[in-house]
Amino acid sequence: MFGDLSFSHILILLLVLVLVFGAKRIPEIGSSLGQGIKEFKRSLKDATSDDVSPPPRNVQPPTSSGPLSSSGDPKRLSD
């Protein structure tokens, strides 16, 4: 696919990158791409690890002391 790239093609691509992004932004873009790749690899490693995740916590349902009465109708504050 990229086997036809010669040295002149690469120089033209680099020149276009410098013109579009500027010389100061290219190292920032490279470092952010590197960090993104590192995070992606870390997440893949975590997803494929054989560590057993902790069991889910038991969540208690809310009590009926909220604004709804036991019949499901909202409580009135005043008549």
Steps between C-alpha positions, in 0.01 A plus 500: 500500500771748599777320312507768230601779740838638411715750686357790299143396586583491870662847480192641328275349769716644778497842332120493477479397869723791602297744292166378633579450868807712558838394631404538867186287479658192336685379815183556706296297252762223507507483878120496526484220244759306698305544823181392327664185367644426845156537664343281231756225558452527877122465466539198273737343752254566785208361300679177411652439843378200694451694822168434665308820555358561847140388547239772454374673809150430623301816450202548728182638341392841626254512786143624455566819698545694176238715324304195381261324734464123511217518245725673249318835512699810587444651841332839517664768705185710544132483402 
